[in-house]
């Protein structure tokens, strides 16, 4: 966890201590400490405050991609700025949790991301949906098959590859194959970017 407010660190630590399947392995109050601990501890998930002294989230993400590549990052923020979210998705975040969410959202986000999914506060995704492109029919132009659209929608709802496989009765290996094709067709290199595209272009049905 990384936050420069001791009370927030303590509160989140106490919250996660109640979960038998989650463990806090380190705490940091500035960007340099985040890098140092991430290199040493190689955590599965980094819960990172959007505004932390020393380094930007983008700089921390770039460092992790080299020195702790399996670590997935969840941003914890009091701000819902569309440009910030877009920049962070481009940098590779796996989640964005607003501080206005219930405490359980942090636990849910971490669990979802550990399982290979992504987690974004609903109001964050709603803002991204409004950012339409000038393409007349971007979904058709992307050339996604029906199965790929089905899997992309499930990804956008936060499901992991294993959960998608179980839900549509195919192997996880087949899901991974489709996900790879989705990335290729969308010209993206991360799950978070593909999910942002799905929400932006209406792949997720409004009644889902």
Backbone as JSON Lines, residues from 0, in Angstrom:
{"i":0,"aa":"X","n":[0.84,-1.18,0.0],"ca":[0.0,0.0,0.0],"c":[0.88,1.23,0.0]}
{"i":1,"aa":"X","n":[0.4,2.29,-0.66],"ca":[1.17,3.52,-0.71],"c":[0.25,4.72,-0.59]}
{"i":2,"aa":"X","n":[0.43,5.47,0.49],"ca":[-0.35,6.68,0.73],"c":[0.42,7.53,1.73]}
{"i":3,"aa":"X","n":[0.4,8.84,1.55],"ca":[1.15,9.69,2.47],"c":[0.32,10.15,3.66]}
{"i":4,"aa":"X","n":[-0.86,9.55,3.84],"ca":[-1.7,9.85,5.0],"c":[-1.72,8.63,5.93]}
{"i":5,"aa":"X","n":[-1.06,8.71,7.09],"ca":[-0.99,7.57,8.0],"c":[-2.35,7.01,8.4]}
{"i":6,"aa":"X","n":[-3.34,7.87,8.56],"ca":[-4.66,7.39,8.97],"c":[-5.28,6.49,7.9]}
{"i":7,"aa":"X","n":[-5.08,6.86,6.64],"ca":[-5.62,6.05,5.54],"c":[-4.91,4.7,5.48]}
{"i":8,"aa":"X","n":[-3.58,4.73,5.62],"ca":[-2.83,3.48,5.63],"c":[-3.3,2.56,6.75]}
{"i":9,"aa":"X","n":[-3.49,3.14,7.93],"ca":[-3.92,2.35,9.08],"c":[-5.31,1.77,8.86]}
{"i":10,"aa":"X","n":[-6.21,2.59,8.33],"ca":[-7.59,2.13,8.11],"c":[-7.64,0.99,7.09]}
{"i":11,"aa":"X","n":[-6.9,1.13,6.0],"ca":[-6.9,0.08,4.98],"c":[-6.23,-1.18,5.52]}
{"i":12,"aa":"X","n":[-5.15,-1.0,6.27],"ca":[-4.47,-2.15,6.86],"c":[-5.43,-2.93,7.77]}
{"i":13,"aa":"X","n":[-6.17,-2.21,8.59],"ca":[-7.12,-2.87,9.49],"c":[-8.22,-3.57,8.7]}
{"i":14,"aa":"X","n":[-8.66,-2.94,7.62],"ca":[-9.69,-3.54,6.78],"c":[-9.2,-4.85,6.16]}
{"i":15,"aa":"X","n":[-8.0,-4.83,5.6],"ca":[-7.48,-6.02,4.93],"c":[-7.09,-7.11,5.91]}
{"i":16,"aa":"X","n":[-6.77,-6.71,7.15],"ca":[-6.41,-7.71,8.17],"c":[-7.57,-8.63,8.5]}
{"i":17,"aa":"X","n":[-8.79,-8.19,8.18],"ca":[-9.97,-9.01,8.44],"c":[-10.17,-10.09,7.38]}
{"i":18,"aa":"X","n":[-9.41,-10.01,6.29],"ca":[-9.57,-10.94,5.18],"c":[-8.47,-12.0,5.23]}
{"i":19,"aa":"X","n":[-8.86,-13.25,5.4],"ca":[-7.88,-14.32,5.59],"c":[-7.05,-14.6,4.34]}
{"i":20,"aa":"X","n":[-7.56,-14.23,3.17],"ca":[-6.85,-14.52,1.93],"c":[-6.01,-13.35,1.43]}
{"i":21,"aa":"X","n":[-5.98,-12.25,2.19],"ca":[-5.21,-11.08,1.79],"c":[-4.22,-10.71,2.88]}
{"i":22,"aa":"X","n":[-3.06,-10.22,2.48],"ca":[-2.05,-9.82,3.46],"c":[-1.32,-8.58,2.98]}
{"i":23,"aa":"X","n":[-1.13,-7.63,3.87],"ca":[-0.35,-6.43,3.56],"c":[1.12,-6.75,3.82]}
{"i":24,"aa":"X","n":[1.94,-6.64,2.78],"ca":[3.35,-6.99,2.94],"c":[4.25,-5.78,3.07]}
{"i":25,"aa":"X","n":[3.7,-4.58,2.82],"ca":[4.53,-3.39,2.94],"c":[3.71,-2.12,2.83]}
{"i":26,"aa":"X","n":[4.22,-1.04,3.4],"ca":[3.56,0.25,3.34],"c":[4.59,1.32,2.98]}
{"i":27,"aa":"X","n":[4.16,2.29,2.17],"ca":[5.06,3.35,1.74],"c":[4.32,4.68,1.77]}
{"i":28,"aa":"X","n":[5.08,5.76,2.01],"ca":[4.49,7.08,2.09],"c":[4.98,8.02,0.99]}
{"i":29,"aa":"X","n":[5.88,7.53,0.12],"ca":[6.35,8.36,-0.99],"c":[6.77,7.45,-2.15]}
{"i":30,"aa":"X","n":[6.96,8.06,-3.3],"ca":[7.24,7.3,-4.51],"c":[8.51,6.48,-4.46]}
{"i":31,"aa":"X","n":[9.57,7.05,-3.88],"ca":[10.83,6.32,-3.8],"c":[10.69,5.07,-2.94]}
{"i":32,"aa":"X","n":[9.95,5.18,-1.84],"ca":[9.73,4.02,-0.98],"c":[8.9,2.96,-1.7]}
{"i":33,"aa":"X","n":[7.95,3.39,-2.52],"ca":[7.16,2.44,-3.3],"c":[8.07,1.62,-4.19]}
{"i":34,"aa":"X","n":[8.96,2.28,-4.91],"ca":[9.87,1.57,-5.81],"c":[10.77,0.61,-5.04]}
{"i":35,"aa":"X","n":[11.3,1.08,-3.93],"ca":[12.22,0.25,-3.14],"c":[11.53,-1.0,-2.61]}
{"i":36,"aa":"X","n":[10.32,-0.83,-2.06],"ca":[9.6,-1.97,-1.5],"c":[9.08,-2.91,-2.59]}
{"i":37,"aa":"X","n":[8.64,-2.34,-3.7],"ca":[8.14,-3.18,-4.79],"c":[9.25,-4.07,-5.33]}
{"i":38,"aa":"X","n":[10.44,-3.51,-5.46],"ca":[11.59,-4.28,-5.95],"c":[11.93,-5.4,-4.97]}
{"i":39,"aa":"X","n":[11.86,-5.1,-3.68],"ca":[12.22,-6.08,-2.66],"c":[11.14,-7.14,-2.44]}
{"i":40,"aa":"X","n":[9.88,-6.71,-2.42],"ca":[8.79,-7.6,-2.01],"c":[8.05,-8.25,-3.18]}
{"i":41,"aa":"X","n":[8.1,-7.65,-4.37],"ca":[7.41,-8.19,-5.55],"c":[5.94,-8.52,-5.24]}
{"i":42,"aa":"X","n":[5.16,-7.54,-4.81],"ca":[3.76,-7.82,-4.43],"c":[2.89,-8.17,-5.63]}
{"i":43,"aa":"X","n":[1.8,-8.87,-5.35],"ca":[0.84,-9.18,-6.41],"c":[0.07,-7.93,-6.82]}
{"i":44,"aa":"X","n":[-0.28,-7.11,-5.82],"ca":[-1.07,-5.9,-6.08],"c":[-0.47,-4.73,-5.3]}
{"i":45,"aa":"X","n":[-0.43,-3.58,-5.94],"ca":[-0.04,-2.33,-5.27],"c":[-1.25,-1.41,-5.23]}
{"i":46,"aa":"X","n":[-1.69,-1.07,-4.03],"ca":[-2.76,-0.09,-3.86],"c":[-2.08,1.27,-3.71]}
{"i":47,"aa":"X","n":[-2.24,2.12,-4.71],"ca":[-1.46,3.35,-4.83],"c":[-2.34,4.59,-4.83]}
{"i":48,"aa":"X","n":[-2.08,5.49,-3.9],"ca":[-2.8,6.77,-3.88],"c":[-2.43,7.56,-5.13]}
{"i":49,"aa":"X","n":[-3.41,8.23,-5.72],"ca":[-3.17,8.98,-6.95],"c":[-2.13,10.08,-6.76]}
{"i":50,"aa":"X","n":[-2.18,10.74,-5.61],"ca":[-1.25,11.84,-5.34],"c":[-0.34,11.43,-4.2]}
{"i":51,"aa":"X","n":[0.9,11.1,-4.54],"ca":[1.86,10.67,-3.53],"c":[3.17,11.42,-3.76]}
{"i":52,"aa":"X","n":[3.83,11.88,-2.71],"ca":[5.05,12.67,-2.88],"c":[6.16,11.9,-3.61]}
{"i":53,"aa":"X","n":[6.94,12.64,-4.36],"ca":[8.15,12.07,-4.94],"c":[8.06,11.67,-6.39]}
{"i":54,"aa":"X","n":[7.04,10.89,-6.75],"ca":[6.93,10.39,-8.12],"c":[5.47,10.36,-8.55]}
{"i":55,"aa":"X","n":[5.26,10.49,-9.85],"ca":[3.9,10.38,-10.38],"c":[3.51,8.91,-10.47]}
{"i":56,"aa":"X","n":[2.21,8.61,-10.5],"ca":[1.79,7.22,-10.69],"c":[2.34,6.63,-11.99]}
{"i":57,"aa":"X","n":[2.41,7.45,-13.04],"ca":[2.93,6.96,-14.32],"c":[4.4,6.53,-14.19]}
{"i":58,"aa":"X","n":[5.18,7.3,-13.43],"ca":[6.59,6.95,-13.24],"c":[6.72,5.65,-12.45]}
{"i":59,"aa":"X","n":[5.86,5.49,-11.46],"ca":[5.88,4.26,-10.66],"c":[5.48,3.06,-11.51]}
{"i":60,"aa":"X","n":[4.46,3.24,-12.34],"ca":[4.02,2.16,-13.22],"c":[5.13,1.76,-14.2]}
{"i":61,"aa":"X","n":[5.82,2.75,-14.74],"ca":[6.92,2.46,-15.66],"c":[8.03,1.67,-14.96]}
{"i":62,"aa":"X","n":[8.31,2.03,-13.72],"ca":[9.33,1.32,-12.93],"c":[8.9,-0.13,-12.69]}
{"i":63,"aa":"X","n":[7.64,-0.31,-12.32],"ca":[7.14,-1.66,-12.03],"c":[7.18,-2.56,-13.25]}
{"i":64,"aa":"X","n":[6.92,-2.02,-14.41],"ca":[6.93,-2.83,-15.63],"c":[8.29,-3.47,-15.87]}
{"i":65,"aa":"X","n":[9.33,-2.84,-15.35],"ca":[10.69,-3.37,-15.52],"c":[11.12,-4.21,-14.32]}
{"i":66,"aa":"X","n":[10.86,-3.7,-13.11],"ca":[11.43,-4.29,-11.91],"c":[10.48,-5.19,-11.11]}
{"i":67,"aa":"X","n":[9.19,-5.1,-11.38],"ca":[8.22,-5.99,-10.73],"c":[7.04,-6.18,-11.67]}
{"i":68,"aa":"X","n":[7.29,-6.8,-12.82],"ca":[6.3,-6.81,-13.91],"c":[4.99,-7.52,-13.61]}
{"i":69,"aa":"X","n":[4.98,-8.43,-12.64],"ca":[3.72,-9.12,-12.35],"c":[2.85,-8.34,-11.38]}
{"i":70,"aa":"X","n":[3.38,-7.26,-10.79],"ca":[2.61,-6.46,-9.85],"c":[1.55,-5.65,-10.59]}
{"i":71,"aa":"X","n":[0.3,-5.78,-10.17],"ca":[-0.79,-5.03,-10.79],"c":[-1.18,-3.88,-9.86]}
{"i":72,"aa":"X","n":[-1.5,-2.75,-10.45],"ca":[-1.7,-1.52,-9.68],"c":[-3.16,-1.1,-9.64]}
{"i":73,"aa":"X","n":[-3.62,-0.78,-8.43],"ca":[-4.94,-0.21,-8.21],"c":[-4.75,1.21,-7.7]}
{"i":74,"aa":"X","n":[-5.33,2.16,-8.38],"ca":[-5.26,3.55,-7.94],"c":[-6.4,3.83,-6.96]}
{"i":75,"aa":"X","n":[-6.06,4.46,-5.85],"ca":[-7.05,4.91,-4.87],"c":[-7.07,6.43,-4.94]}
{"i":76,"aa":"X","n":[-8.23,7.01,-5.25],"ca":[-8.26,8.45,-5.51],"c":[-9.54,9.11,-5.03]}
{"i":77,"aa":"X","n":[-9.4,10.36,-4.67],"ca":[-10.57,11.17,-4.33],"c":[-11.06,11.95,-5.53]}
{"i":78,"aa":"X","n":[-10.38,11.8,-6.67],"ca":[-10.72,12.56,-7.87],"c":[-11.23,11.64,-8.98]}
{"i":79,"aa":"X","n":[-12.2,12.13,-9.73],"ca":[-12.75,11.37,-10.84],"c":[-12.57,12.18,-12.12]}
{"i":80,"aa":"X","n":[-11.3,12.44,-12.43],"ca":[-10.98,13.23,-13.62],"c":[-10.76,12.29,-14.8]}
{"i":81,"aa":"X","n":[-11.52,12.51,-15.86],"ca":[-11.49,11.6,-17.0],"c":[-10.1,11.51,-17.62]}
{"i":82,"aa":"X","n":[-9.41,12.64,-17.72],"ca":[-8.08,12.62,-18.34],"c":[-7.09,11.83,-17.5]}
{"i":83,"aa":"X","n":[-7.17,12.0,-16.17],"ca":[-6.3,11.22,-15.28],"c":[-6.51,9.73,-15.49]}
{"i":84,"aa":"X","n":[-7.78,9.33,-15.53],"ca":[-8.09,7.91,-15.68],"c":[-7.58,7.39,-17.02]}
{"i":85,"aa":"X","n":[-7.8,8.14,-18.09],"ca":[-7.34,7.71,-19.41],"c":[-5.82,7.56,-19.44]}
{"i":86,"aa":"X","n":[-5.12,8.53,-18.85],"ca":[-3.66,8.48,-18.82],"c":[-3.17,7.26,-18.03]}
{"i":87,"aa":"X","n":[-3.84,6.97,-16.93],"ca":[-3.42,5.85,-16.09],"c":[-3.74,4.5,-16.74]}
{"i":88,"aa":"X","n":[-4.86,4.42,-17.43],"ca":[-5.17,3.2,-18.17],"c":[-4.11,2.97,-19.24]}
{"i":89,"aa":"X","n":[-3.73,4.05,-19.93],"ca":[-2.69,3.94,-20.95],"c":[-1.37,3.49,-20.33]}
{"i":90,"aa":"X","n":[-1.13,3.88,-19.07],"ca":[0.11,3.52,-18.39],"c":[0.07,2.1,-17.83]}
{"i":91,"aa":"X","n":[-1.14,1.51,-17.76],"ca":[-1.22,0.11,-17.37],"c":[-1.89,-0.22,-16.05]}
{"i":92,"aa":"X","n":[-2.66,0.71,-15.45],"ca":[-3.32,0.36,-14.19],"c":[-4.38,-0.71,-14.42]}
{"i":93,"aa":"X","n":[-4.63,-1.49,-13.38],"ca":[-5.64,-2.55,-13.47],"c":[-6.92,-2.16,-12.75]}
{"i":94,"aa":"X","n":[-6.88,-1.06,-11.99],"ca":[-8.07,-0.66,-11.26],"c":[-8.0,0.79,-10.81]}
{"i":95,"aa":"X","n":[-9.17,1.36,-10.55],"ca":[-9.27,2.75,-10.09],"c":[-10.45,2.83,-9.14]}
{"i":96,"aa":"X","n":[-10.15,2.98,-7.85],"ca":[-11.18,2.99,-6.82],"c":[-11.3,4.39,-6.23]}
{"i":97,"aa":"X","n":[-12.49,4.94,-6.29],"ca":[-12.73,6.25,-5.7],"c":[-12.86,6.13,-4.18]}
{"i":98,"aa":"X","n":[-12.38,7.14,-3.48],"ca":[-12.43,7.11,-2.02],"c":[-13.85,7.31,-1.49]}
{"i":99,"aa":"X","n":[-14.77,7.63,-2.38],"ca":[-16.17,7.75,-1.98],"c":[-16.87,6.39,-1.95]}
{"i":100,"aa":"X","n":[-16.19,5.35,-2.43],"ca":[-16.77,4.01,-2.41],"c":[-16.83,3.47,-0.98]}
{"i":101,"aa":"X","n":[-17.67,2.47,-0.78],"ca":[-17.69,1.77,0.5],"c":[-16.36,1.05,0.69]}
{"i":102,"aa":"X","n":[-15.98,0.83,1.94],"ca":[-14.69,0.21,2.23],"c":[-14.54,-1.15,1.55]}
{"i":103,"aa":"X","n":[-15.65,-1.87,1.43],"ca":[-15.61,-3.2,0.84],"c":[-15.16,-3.17,-0.62]}
{"i":104,"aa":"X","n":[-15.28,-2.0,-1.27],"ca":[-14.88,-1.9,-2.67],"c":[-13.38,-2.14,-2.83]}
{"i":105,"aa":"X","n":[-12.6,-1.72,-1.84],"ca":[-11.15,-1.94,-1.9],"c":[-10.85,-3.43,-1.88]}
{"i":106,"aa":"X","n":[-11.51,-4.15,-1.0],"ca":[-11.32,-5.6,-0.9],"c":[-11.75,-6.27,-2.2]}
{"i":107,"aa":"X","n":[-12.9,-5.88,-2.71],"ca":[-13.42,-6.46,-3.95],"c":[-12.47,-6.2,-5.11]}
{"i":108,"aa":"X","n":[-11.96,-4.97,-5.18],"ca":[-11.05,-4.61,-6.27],"c":[-9.78,-5.46,-6.21]}
{"i":109,"aa":"X","n":[-9.2,-5.59,-5.03],"ca":[-7.96,-6.36,-4.89],"c":[-8.19,-7.82,-5.28]}
{"i":110,"aa":"X","n":[-9.27,-8.41,-4.78],"ca":[-9.55,-9.81,-5.1],"c":[-9.75,-10.0,-6.61]}
{"i":111,"aa":"X","n":[-10.51,-9.11,-7.21],"ca":[-10.78,-9.21,-8.64],"c":[-9.49,-9.13,-9.44]}
{"i":112,"aa":"X","n":[-8.61,-8.23,-9.05],"ca":[-7.37,-8.01,-9.8],"c":[-6.39,-9.15,-9.59]}
{"i":113,"aa":"X","n":[-6.34,-9.7,-8.38],"ca":[-5.48,-10.86,-8.12],"c":[-5.88,-12.02,-9.02]}
{"i":114,"aa":"X","n":[-7.18,-12.14,-9.29],"ca":[-7.69,-13.23,-10.12],"c":[-7.55,-12.95,-11.62]}
{"i":115,"aa":"X","n":[-6.97,-11.8,-11.96],"ca":[-6.73,-11.49,-13.36],"c":[-7.72,-10.54,-13.99]}
{"i":116,"aa":"X","n":[-8.68,-10.05,-13.19],"ca":[-9.66,-9.11,-13.72],"c":[-9.22,-7.66,-13.54]}
{"i":117,"aa":"X","n":[-10.15,-6.76,-13.75],"ca":[-9.91,-5.33,-13.51],"c":[-11.09,-4.79,-12.71]}
{"i":118,"aa":"X","n":[-10.87,-3.64,-12.06],"ca":[-11.94,-3.08,-11.23],"c":[-11.88,-1.56,-11.31]}
{"i":119,"aa":"X","n":[-12.96,-0.96,-11.8],"ca":[-13.06,0.5,-11.88],"c":[-14.39,0.93,-11.27]}
{"i":120,"aa":"X","n":[-14.35,1.97,-10.47],"ca":[-15.59,2.51,-9.9],"c":[-16.57,2.82,-11.04]}
{"i":121,"aa":"X","n":[-17.84,2.56,-10.79],"ca":[-18.85,2.71,-11.83],"c":[-18.88,4.12,-12.41]}
{"i":122,"aa":"X","n":[-18.76,5.13,-11.57],"ca":[-18.81,6.51,-12.07],"c":[-17.61,6.83,-12.95]}
{"i":123,"aa":"X","n":[-16.49,6.17,-12.69],"ca":[-15.31,6.34,-13.54],"c":[-15.6,5.8,-14.93]}
{"i":124,"aa":"X","n":[-16.18,4.6,-15.0],"ca":[-16.48,3.99,-16.28],"c":[-17.55,4.78,-17.03]}
{"i":125,"aa":"X","n":[-18.5,5.34,-16.3],"ca":[-19.55,6.13,-16.95],"c":[-18.97,7.35,-17.66]}
{"i":126,"aa":"X","n":[-17.95,7.95,-17.07],"ca":[-17.3,9.09,-17.73],"c":[-16.57,8.65,-18.99]}
{"i":127,"aa":"X","n":[-15.94,7.49,-18.92],"ca":[-15.21,7.0,-20.09],"c":[-16.16,6.69,-21.24]}
{"i":128,"aa":"X","n":[-17.36,6.22,-20.9],"ca":[-18.34,5.89,-21.93],"c":[-18.67,7.11,-22.78]}
{"i":129,"aa":"X","n":[-18.66,8.29,-22.18],"ca":[-19.03,9.51,-22.89],"c":[-17.97,9.97,-23.88]}
{"i":130,"aa":"X","n":[-16.79,9.38,-23.79],"ca":[-15.69,9.81,-24.65],"c":[-15.74,9.05,-25.97]}
{"i":131,"aa":"X","n":[-16.72,9.36,-26.81],"ca":[-16.89,8.64,-28.07],"c":[-15.85,9.08,-29.09]}
{"i":132,"aa":"X","n":[-15.51,8.18,-29.98],"ca":[-14.61,8.5,-31.07],"c":[-15.43,8.99,-32.26]}
{"i":133,"aa":"X","n":[-14.75,9.41,-33.31],"ca":[-15.43,9.9,-34.5],"c":[-15.75,8.78,-35.49]}
{"i":134,"aa":"X","n":[-15.39,7.55,-35.15],"ca":[-15.69,6.45,-36.05],"c":[-17.19,6.22,-36.11]}
{"i":135,"aa":"X","n":[-17.71,5.92,-37.33],"ca":[-19.14,5.74,-37.48],"c":[-19.63,4.48,-36.77]}
{"i":136,"aa":"X","n":[-18.85,3.41,-36.84],"ca":[-19.22,2.17,-36.17],"c":[-17.93,1.46,-35.75]}
{"i":137,"aa":"X","n":[-17.32,1.92,-34.65],"ca":[-16.02,1.39,-34.25],"c":[-16.04,-0.1,-33.93]}
{"i":138,"aa":"X","n":[-17.17,-0.61,-33.42],"ca":[-17.23,-2.03,-33.08],"c":[-17.13,-2.88,-34.35]}
{"i":139,"aa":"X","n":[-17.89,-2.5,-35.38],"ca":[-17.82,-3.24,-36.65],"c":[-16.45,-3.1,-37.29]}
{"i":140,"aa":"X","n":[-15.91,-1.88,-37.25],"ca":[-14.61,-1.64,-37.88],"c":[-13.49,-2.39,-37.18]}
{"i":141,"aa":"X","n":[-13.65,-2.69,-35.91],"ca":[-12.62,-3.44,-35.18],"c":[-12.55,-4.89,-35.66]}
{"i":142,"aa":"X","n":[-13.65,-5.39,-36.23],"ca":[-13.65,-6.75,-36.77],"c":[-13.71,-7.84,-35.72]}
{"i":143,"aa":"X","n":[-14.27,-7.54,-34.55],"ca":[-14.38,-8.55,-33.5],"c":[-15.48,-9.56,-33.84]}
{"i":144,"aa":"X","n":[-15.2,-10.82,-33.57],"ca":[-16.21,-11.86,-33.79],"c":[-17.23,-11.81,-32.66]}
{"i":145,"aa":"X","n":[-18.32,-12.55,-32.84],"ca":[-19.34,-12.61,-31.81],"c":[-18.79,-13.13,-30.49]}
{"i":146,"aa":"X","n":[-17.97,-14.17,-30.57],"ca":[-17.38,-14.73,-29.36],"c":[-16.43,-13.73,-28.69]}
{"i":147,"aa":"X","n":[-15.66,-13.01,-29.5],"ca":[-14.74,-12.01,-28.95],"c":[-15.5,-10.88,-28.26]}
{"i":148,"aa":"X","n":[-16.61,-10.46,-28.86],"ca":[-17.43,-9.43,-28.23],"c":[-18.02,-9.92,-26.91]}
{"i":149,"aa":"X","n":[-18.43,-11.18,-26.9],"ca":[-18.98,-11.78,-25.68],"c":[-17.93,-11.79,-24.58]}
{"i":150,"aa":"X","n":[-16.73,-12.19,-24.92],"ca":[-15.65,-12.25,-23.94],"c":[-15.24,-10.85,-23.5]}
{"i":151,"aa":"X","n":[-15.18,-9.91,-24.44],"ca":[-14.81,-8.53,-24.1],"c":[-15.83,-7.93,-23.14]}
{"i":152,"aa":"X","n":[-17.1,-8.22,-23.35],"ca":[-18.13,-7.71,-22.44],"c":[-17.93,-8.27,-21.03]}
{"i":153,"aa":"X","n":[-17.62,-9.56,-20.95],"ca":[-17.39,-10.17,-19.64],"c":[-16.14,-9.59,-18.98]}
{"i":154,"aa":"X","n":[-15.12,-9.31,-19.78],"ca":[-13.92,-8.65,-19.25],"c":[-14.28,-7.29,-18.66]}
{"i":155,"aa":"X","n":[-15.11,-6.55,-19.39],"ca":[-15.49,-5.2,-18.96],"c":[-16.32,-5.22,-17.68]}
{"i":156,"aa":"X","n":[-16.96,-6.35,-17.41],"ca":[-17.73,-6.49,-16.18],"c":[-16.86,-6.96,-15.02]}
{"i":157,"aa":"X","n":[-15.55,-7.11,-15.29],"ca":[-14.61,-7.41,-14.22],"c":[-14.29,-8.87,-14.02]}
{"i":158,"aa":"X","n":[-14.76,-9.75,-14.91],"ca":[-14.52,-11.17,-14.74],"c":[-13.1,-11.54,-15.17]}
{"i":159,"aa":"X","n":[-12.53,-12.5,-14.47],"ca":[-11.21,-13.02,-14.84],"c":[-11.36,-14.02,-15.98]}
{"i":160,"aa":"X","n":[-10.25,-14.42,-16.58],"ca":[-10.3,-15.41,-17.67],"c":[-10.93,-16.71,-17.19]}
{"i":161,"aa":"X","n":[-10.59,-17.13,-15.99],"ca":[-11.15,-18.38,-15.45],"c":[-12.66,-18.27,-15.28]}
{"i":162,"aa":"X","n":[-13.13,-17.14,-14.76],"ca":[-14.57,-16.95,-14.57],"c":[-15.31,-16.9,-15.91]}
{"i":163,"aa":"X","n":[-14.69,-16.26,-16.9],"ca":[-15.3,-16.21,-18.23],"c":[-15.41,-17.62,-18.81]}
{"i":164,"aa":"X","n":[-14.33,-18.38,-18.67],"ca":[-14.31,-19.75,-19.2],"c":[-15.42,-20.59,-18.57]}
{"i":165,"aa":"X","n":[-15.57,-20.48,-17.26],"ca":[-16.6,-21.26,-16.58],"c":[-18.0,-20.81,-17.0]}
{"i":166,"aa":"X","n":[-18.16,-19.51,-17.23],"ca":[-19.48,-18.98,-17.57],"c":[-19.97,-19.35,-18.95]}
{"i":167,"aa":"X","n":[-19.04,-19.48,-19.91],"ca":[-19.47,-19.79,-21.28],"c":[-19.02,-21.2,-21.71]}
{"i":168,"aa":"X","n":[-18.53,-21.95,-20.74],"ca":[-18.21,-23.38,-20.91],"c":[-17.17,-23.62,-22.01]}
{"i":169,"aa":"X","n":[-16.05,-22.92,-21.9],"ca":[-14.9,-23.21,-22.74],"c":[-13.68,-23.24,-21.84]}
{"i":170,"aa":"X","n":[-12.54,-23.65,-22.36],"ca":[-11.35,-23.73,-21.53],"c":[-10.75,-22.35,-21.31]}
{"i":171,"aa":"X","n":[-10.02,-22.21,-20.21],"ca":[-9.36,-20.93,-19.93],"c":[-8.31,-20.63,-21.01]}
{"i":172,"aa":"X","n":[-7.7,-21.68,-21.54],"ca":[-6.72,-21.49,-22.61],"c":[-7.37,-20.87,-23.84]}
{"i":173,"aa":"X","n":[-8.59,-21.3,-24.15],"ca":[-9.31,-20.74,-25.29],"c":[-9.67,-19.28,-25.04]}
{"i":174,"aa":"X","n":[-10.05,-18.97,-23.81],"ca":[-10.35,-17.58,-23.46],"c":[-9.1,-16.72,-23.68]}
{"i":175,"aa":"X","n":[-7.95,-17.2,-23.22],"ca":[-6.71,-16.45,-23.39],"c":[-6.4,-16.22,-24.86]}
{"i":176,"aa":"X","n":[-6.7,-17.21,-25.69],"ca":[-6.49,-17.07,-27.14],"c":[-7.37,-15.95,-27.69]}
{"i":177,"aa":"X","n":[-8.64,-15.93,-27.28],"ca":[-9.55,-14.88,-27.74],"c":[-9.12,-13.51,-27.23]}
{"i":178,"aa":"X","n":[-8.68,-13.45,-25.98],"ca":[-8.23,-12.17,-25.41],"c":[-7.04,-11.63,-26.2]}
{"i":179,"aa":"X","n":[-6.13,-12.51,-26.57],"ca":[-4.98,-12.09,-27.37],"c":[-5.43,-11.51,-28.71]}
{"i":180,"aa":"X","n":[-6.42,-12.15,-29.34],"ca":[-6.95,-11.65,-30.6],"c":[-7.66,-10.3,-30.42]}
{"i":181,"aa":"X","n":[-8.36,-10.15,-29.3],"ca":[-9.04,-8.89,-29.01],"c":[-8.01,-7.76,-28.91]}
{"i":182,"aa":"X","n":[-6.94,-8.0,-28.16],"ca":[-5.88,-6.99,-28.02],"c":[-5.34,-6.6,-29.4]}
{"i":183,"aa":"X","n":[-5.1,-7.6,-30.23],"ca":[-4.53,-7.35,-31.55],"c":[-5.47,-6.5,-32.41]}
{"i":184,"aa":"X","n":[-6.75,-6.84,-32.4],"ca":[-7.71,-6.13,-33.24],"c":[-7.97,-4.7,-32.74]}
{"i":185,"aa":"X","n":[-7.87,-4.51,-31.43],"ca":[-8.1,-3.17,-30.88],"c":[-6.82,-2.34,-30.86]}
{"i":186,"aa":"X","n":[-5.7,-2.97,-31.17],"ca":[-4.43,-2.25,-31.16],"c":[-4.02,-1.83,-29.76]}
{"i":187,"aa":"X","n":[-4.31,-2.68,-28.79],"ca":[-3.99,-2.36,-27.4],"c":[-3.11,-3.45,-26.81]}
{"i":188,"aa":"X","n":[-2.56,-3.18,-25.64],"ca":[-1.64,-4.15,-25.04],"c":[-1.96,-4.45,-23.59]}
{"i":189,"aa":"X","n":[-3.15,-4.08,-23.13],"ca":[-3.5,-4.37,-21.74],"c":[-4.99,-4.59,-21.59]}
{"i":190,"aa":"X","n":[-5.35,-5.31,-20.57],"ca":[-6.75,-5.6,-20.27],"c":[-7.51,-4.31,-19.96]}
{"i":191,"aa":"X","n":[-6.89,-3.43,-19.19],"ca":[-7.56,-2.18,-18.81],"c":[-7.9,-1.33,-20.03]}
{"i":192,"aa":"X","n":[-6.99,-1.26,-21.0],"ca":[-7.25,-0.47,-22.21],"c":[-8.38,-1.09,-23.02]}
{"i":193,"aa":"X","n":[-8.39,-2.42,-23.11],"ca":[-9.46,-3.09,-23.85],"c":[-10.81,-2.85,-23.18]}
{"i":194,"aa":"X","n":[-10.82,-2.87,-21.86],"ca":[-12.06,-2.65,-21.11],"c":[-12.55,-1.21,-21.3]}
{"i":195,"aa":"X","n":[-11.63,-0.26,-21.25],"ca":[-12.01,1.14,-21.48],"c":[-12.63,1.29,-22.86]}
{"i":196,"aa":"X","n":[-12.05,0.62,-23.86],"ca":[-12.59,0.66,-25.22],"c":[-14.0,0.07,-25.25]}
{"i":197,"aa":"X","n":[-14.19,-1.03,-24.54],"ca":[-15.5,-1.69,-24.52],"c":[-16.58,-0.79,-23.94]}
{"i":198,"aa":"X","n":[-16.27,-0.14,-22.84],"ca":[-17.25,0.77,-22.23],"c":[-17.49,1.98,-23.11]}
{"i":199,"aa":"X","n":[-16.42,2.49,-23.7],"ca":[-16.53,3.7,-24.52],"c":[-17.4,3.47,-25.74]}
{"i":200,"aa":"X","n":[-17.37,2.26,-26.28],"ca":[-18.06,2.0,-27.54],"c":[-19.32,1.14,-27.37]}
{"i":201,"aa":"X","n":[-19.81,1.05,-26.15],"ca":[-21.1,0.42,-25.94],"c":[-21.14,-1.08,-26.06]}
{"i":202,"aa":"X","n":[-20.0,-1.75,-25.88],"ca":[-19.99,-3.21,-25.94],"c":[-20.77,-3.8,-24.78]}
{"i":203,"aa":"X","n":[-20.69,-3.12,-23.62],"ca":[-21.42,-3.58,-22.44],"c":[-22.87,-3.14,-22.57]}
{"i":204,"aa":"X","n":[-23.77,-4.09,-22.5],"ca":[-25.2,-3.78,-22.66],"c":[-25.7,-3.02,-21.45]}
{"i":205,"aa":"X","n":[-26.56,-2.06,-21.67],"ca":[-27.04,-1.19,-20.6],"c":[-27.82,-1.94,-19.53]}
{"i":206,"aa":"X","n":[-28.41,-3.1,-19.9],"ca":[-29.21,-3.85,-18.92],"c":[-28.42,-4.97,-18.28]}
{"i":207,"aa":"X","n":[-27.07,-4.99,-18.52],"ca":[-26.24,-6.05,-17.93],"c":[-26.1,-5.85,-16.44]}
